[in-house]
């Protein structure tokens, strides 16, 4: 369970980031559920992309669950979630 905790933190942070982005961009908001789903996807992508950068292994089970890993998971999840929600919201607005 401890090995999955950083990924869970990234996904939850992504949902929060998606909802924050949706509240800031009222015209592009997908609704609470849509913002959360887009944010979860973005949180997973953000953590995955950050994990590909050498030296930025967010959520590594070998490193333990330190403050740096938790903050990295929160940051990558929140930013990724907000970005994906914003992109999906803008594309949705352009399709109208």
C-alpha positions in Angstrom: 0.0 0.0 0.0 2.8 2.4 0.8 4.2 2.0 -2.7 1.0 3.3 -4.2 0.5 6.2 -1.8 2.5 8.8 -3.9 0.4 7.9 -7.0 -2.8 8.2 -5.0 -1.7 11.6 -3.8 -0.9 12.7 -7.4 -4.4 11.6 -8.5 -6.2 13.3 -5.7 -4.1 16.5 -6.2 -4.9 16.3 -9.9 -8.7 16.2 -9.0 -8.2 19.2 -6.8 -6.1 21.0 -9.4 -8.8 20.4 -12.0 -11.5 21.8 -9.8 -9.4 24.9 -9.0 -8.7 25.5 -12.7 -12.4 25.1 -13.4 -13.3 27.6 -10.8 -10.8 30.1 -12.2 -11.9 29.5 -15.8 -15.7 29.7 -15.5 -16.3 29.6 -19.2 -14.2 26.5 -19.7 -15.4 24.6 -16.6 -16.6 21.0 -17.2 -18.6 20.9 -14.0 -17.4 19.4 -10.8 -17.4 15.8 -12.0 -15.9 16.7 -15.4 -13.2 18.8 -13.7 -12.4 16.0 -11.3 -12.1 13.4 -14.0 -9.9 15.6 -16.2 -7.8 16.5 -13.2 -7.3 12.9 -12.2 -6.1 12.1 -15.7 -3.8 15.1 -15.6 -2.5 14.2 -12.2 -1.5 10.8 -13.4 0.1 12.2 -16.6 1.9 15.0 -14.6 3.4 12.4 -12.2 4.4 10.2 -15.0 6.0 12.9 -17.0 7.9 14.2 -13.9 9.0 10.7 -13.2 10.7 10.5 -16.6 13.0 13.4 -15.8 16.3 12.1 -14.4 16.6 12.8 -10.7 12.9 13.6 -10.4 11.6 10.2 -9.5 8.4 11.2 -7.8 6.9 8.5 -5.7 9.8 6.0 -5.8 9.2 3.2 -3.3 12.9 2.9 -2.8 13.2 6.5 -1.5 10.5 6.1 1.0 7.7 8.5 1.8 9.6 11.7 2.5 8.4 15.2 2.5 10.0 15.8 -0.9 8.2 12.9 -2.4 4.9 14.0 -1.0 5.3 17.6 -2.2 6.5 16.5 -5.6 3.4 14.3 -5.9 1.1 17.1 -4.9 2.8 19.6 -7.2 2.9 17.4 -10.2 -0.6 16.2 -9.7 -2.1 19.6 -9.1 -0.3 21.3 -12.1 -1.0 18.3 -14.4 -4.7 18.2 -13.4 -5.2 21.9 -13.8 -3.4 21.9 -17.2 -5.4 18.9 -18.6 -8.7 20.4 -17.4 -7.9 23.8 -19.0 -6.9 22.1 -22.3 -10.1 20.0 -22.4 -12.2 23.0 -21.4 -10.7 25.2 -24.1 -11.2 22.5 -26.8 -14.8 22.0 -25.6 -15.4 25.8 -25.9 -13.9 25.9 -29.4 -16.2 23.1 -30.6 -19.3 25.1 -29.7 
